[in-house]
């Protein structure tokens, strides 16, 4: 095939019709459900899924569930409400803070942070990140812990394995609690839970098993992030959401998906990944994207490594 920067582009109208038709068949005929529940966060993926569901089932048979908690960015709730207004869907707001405190989510996480930074307390913000952009330097996926003091001063340290595992395990209560809430609202209405993960997240393992990975149907799991944005334009998702930088909205400090996990802009990652899947030589991909062949090979290796090491997340129970 001829490879260009536009090779990854989809025909949004046709893609929507394909997804919508399959979604209707799966929800109504296979699952015998009456409508759709979508967890909405003000992010691009959940916004596109809500828009698809509203146009597929009618806005009266779609429920958006907003689930803020103590660390959430207030913008997430505000944008989710604008989304619901745009597509005229009902919504509920479920504050998850008390549930998470009951699980010990915040305390278990903070205890691990204090093992690295004893001065840390609830007046600080914190996040974990991966090394620098893969286009600058290839390095191992070794996480760093960053804390931000009330006066804005930051400190970062390499995160030891024990503390890393505890912080992630505690933080995963957030996604697993939200999954439980989505199924409460779905079961009380005989609706299906519609997942919001895209291809980048699903195949590279950027999700929590039985958390945001828990859903009845995953209608955009075959779409790259850049393709989700194309669909968002077609569906007329509010501009503020389309222009918003994708974030994890998991840690108290603001953190992009790129710095936490993907390590390269989606516009580059997706085109390299697409080219690799289509059997395009690294040299040709590099020429088209105006990168070095070493850049391309580095990103392909990182993608392969993430797919391989997160296979257990996509497995059915043995």
N, C-alpha and C positions, 0 to 999 in steps of 0.2 A: 504493500500500500504506500501511497505518497504521504509522507509525514510532514505536517505543518503545525504551527501554533494553534490553528483552528481545528485540527483533526479531532480534538476532544469535544468539540461543541455538539450539542444535541439539538433536535428540533423540538422545542418545548411543548408546542401544542400536541404533537403526536405522542411525546413522552407522557404528558398528562393523561391523554386518553387511554394509553396502554395501562398506566398505573391505576387510574380510576376504574376501568373495566375489571381488572383483576381484583382490586380491593373490594368492589361491590360483590363480586362472585364469592370471594373468600369469606367476607363478613356475614353476608346474608345466607348464602347457600351452604357453605361448608361449616361455618361456626354457628349458624342459626342465631345470630345476634341481631339486635334492632338498630344499632348505631355505633358510635365511636367515642372513646375517651382518649384524650391526648394530653400529656403533661407538657405545658408550655412555659418557656423560660425567657421569652424575648430574644432567643437566639434564632439563627436562620433556619436550622433544620426542623425544629419543632414548629416554627411558623409556617414553613412550606407544607409540612404534614397536616397541620390544622386546616390550611387553605384547601389542600387536596380533599380532605374529608368533608369540609363544608360544601364544596362543589359536587362531591360525589353523592352524599347522603342527604343534603339539605341541612342548613344551619340549625334547624330545630332538633336534629338527631346527632348533634356533636356537642360534647362537653369538654371544655378546656379546664385543666386543673393546674393551678399555680401553687407552688409549694416552697415559699421562701423560708429561710431559717436565719439564725443569728449572723452568719457570715455572708449572706447574700447581698449582692449589689442592688440597691433600691431601683436602679434603672431596669433591672430584669422584670420586676413586678409591673412597673409602669408601662413598659413596652408590651408585655403580655396582655395587659388590659386594652391597649390600643389595637392590638392584633384581634382580640375578640370583638371589639367594636367594629373593626373593618369588615369582618366576615359574619357579623351578627350572630355569633355563637354564645350560648350560655357559658358561664364559668363559675368556679368556686375557688376561694383562696383558703388553703390549709397551711397554717404556720407550723412548721415541723420542729421548731426549736425545743419544745418540751419533750417531744418523743426522743429527739437526739440526745438531750441531756439525760433522759431516763436510761438510755443505752450506755451512757458514759462516753459518748462520742467525743465531746470537747475535752473532758478531763484526760481520757486515755491519750488523745493526740497531744495535748499540752504537756503531759508528763514526759512524753518522748522528746518534745522540743526542748524542755528544760534540761534533759540529759546532755544536750549539745550546747545550749545557751542558758545557764542557770539563772540569768537575770530576767528571762522571759516571763511576762505576766499578761493578763487580759487587756492591758492598755497597748500592747504591741500588736502588729499584724505579721503574718507569716505566710510563706509559700515554699514549694519545692520546685526546682527547675532542672532541666538537663543542660549539658554544656552548650557552647556557642553554636551558631548557625553552621549546618553541615557544608555550606558553600565556602565557609572560611577555613574550617579545619575539621577533618574526620577524627572523632574521638569516641570512646566507649560511652554507653548510656549510663553514666554515673551521676546520680542525683546530688544536687546541692540544696541545702536548707538556707533560706534567707529570712531574716527577721527585720522588721522596720519599727524603730522606736517611736514614741509619741512626738519627738522632735524631728522626725524624718530621717534620722541616721540609720543606715543599713549595715548589717553584718551578714556575711555568708561563710558557710563551712561545708566541706564535703560531708554528706550524710551517711553515717555508719549504717550497715545493713539492718541491725536490730531496730534502731530508731526509725529507719525508713519503713520497714515492714509494719511497725506499730502505727505510724502516722497514716499510712495508706489504709491499713485495716480499719482503723478508727474512722477515717474519713469516708470509707465505703458504706458505713451506716447510713450516710445521707442518701445515696442512690437506692439502697435496699429498702429504706423506709419509704421513700417516694414510690417505689414499685408497689409496695403494700397498699399505699393510699390510692394509687390508680386502680388497683384491682377491687378495692372497696367500692369505689364509685362505679366501676364497670359492672360488677356483679349486682349492685343494687338497682341497676337499670337494664340488665341483660344486654349490655354493650360489650364491644371488644376493646382491648387495650392496643392502641396502635403505636408501635415503636418509632423513634425519631432518629436512629443512628444511620449515618451515611456509610459509603464504602470505606473511606479512610478509617473511620472509627471501627467498623465491624471487622474488617480484614486485618487491621494492624493491632487489634485488641485494645482500643481506647474506649473501653466500657467496663462496667462492673458486672460480673456474672451474677445473675438473679437480682440485678439492680436495674440500671438503665438498659441492660441487655435483656431484661425480662419483659416480653410483650407477646401478644398473639400473632401479630403480623408486623413485618418490617418493610414498608413499601418503598423506601429510598436507599436500602442497603446496597443496591447495585450502582448507585450514582456517586461519582467523585464530588468533593466539596464544591469545586468550580461549576459542576453541572447543577448542583442544588441551587447555586446562586442564579444560574440561567433560568431555572424553573421559577425561582422567586420573582424574577423580573416579569415573567409571563403571567404569573398569578397575581401580580400587583400587591405583593407583600409590602407593608409600609416601608417607606424609604429609610427611616431611622434604623429599622432592623437590618435592611440590606447593607447599610453602610457601617454597621456596628462590627468591630473587630471580634472574631470568635474567641470566647473566653471559656474557662472551665467553670467559673462561678462556684468553686468548691472551697478554696482557701480564703482566709480573711484579706490577704493582700491581693490586689488585682493581678491577674495572670492570664496570658493568652494561651490558646491551645498550642501555638507554635513553640513557645518557650518551655511549656510543660512536657510536650510529647513529640511533636512532629519535626521540629528543628529546622524547618525550611518553609518558605511561603507556599501556600496551596497552589498558586498559579504555576509554580515551578514543579513542585512535587507531583501534582496530578498529571502534568504533561509527560514528565519522565516516566512515571509509573504506567501511564497509558501506552507510551511508546514501547516500553519494555514488554508489556503484555502482548503487544502486537508483533513482537519479534523484530522491532527496529533496532539496528546496531547502535551502540552507545555513541559512536563517532557521529552518526547522522543526527541523533537527538541533540547532541552537544552543538552541532553546527546550527540547527534550527533555533535553539534556545539561547544561542550566543554564550555558551558555557564551555568549560574545558571537559574533555572526556573523563578526567579524573573526578570532577564534580558529579557527573552523571553516574559513574560507577559507584561512587561513595553513597549517593542517595539510593541507588538500587540495592546495594548491600544492606543499608540500614532498613529499608522496607522489607527485604527478604528476612532479615533477622527478626524483625518484629512480628511478621506473619508466622514464622516458625516457632518462636518462643511463646506465642500466645494462643497456639492451637487448642490448648486445654479449655480456653474460655468458650470456644465454639463447639466443643464436644457435647454430645448427649451424655447423660449419666451412664456409666459402664455397668 
